[in-house]
């Protein structure tokens, strides 16, 4: 990275900041994204701008960077704002309306980010709310989180995150990133994944799908019969071709959705 960290850009623990600085990793991520002419790119958490500068070297039509840290936002805005394609948003990504941003840009978004580990799952669920306005996502997260995203039924890592992503995106695990690629180095390994938004959902998602999946994985060691008690009876589960005594980690997303289709949520339930 060309720019040296000044006092204003020291990592802040409350934001979970670990700044990517390894040129080889930066190039590998940029090559995986490969922004094309006319595309609208959104970077979540640009930090000191190592990847941002590389993305601006492409022919993308626009690059919106979302940075919650005011000092970093001021630094990047001052340095990169001369490029008319670049727009810096000093904002919390959990509160950004990505669909509105897509409408503003006049096209679907390509999202990239070295996501803070402490908000990674809520942020992914927030992005799913705008999934019809997103082409794909390239995210770097803790390696264990990427493993959960890309898992299959029966895998040890298979869980709620896997199932909730499944209707909307296909997950490709691309490569691992060691702690030394960051400053300061995190205590864990990271990994990069590509989430390709499906042209159409894998199945028509039942309104009760989130509630059923959440309940099923709240206590992983329970059987479906016990985990879903109060939501679905053993008879309802069996009617979908699922053994009520099976464990949640062996059930496919489509079958969870089938079970959800038999559930009637109380009025006002989330």
Secondary structure, 3 states (H helix, E strand, C coil): CCCCCCHHHCCCHHHCCCEECCHHHHHHHHHHHCCCCCCEEEEECCCCCHHHHHHHCCCCCEEEEECCCHHHHHHHHHHHCCCCCEEEECCCHHHCCHHHHHHHHCCCEEEEEECCHHHHHHHHHHHHCCHHHEEEEEEEEEHHHHHHHCCCCCCCCCCHHHHHHHCCEEEEEEEEECHHHEECCCCCCEEEEEEEECCCCCCCCCCCHHHHHHHHCCCCCCEHHHHCCCCCCHHHHHHCCCCCCCEHHHCCHHHHHHHHCCCCCCCCCC
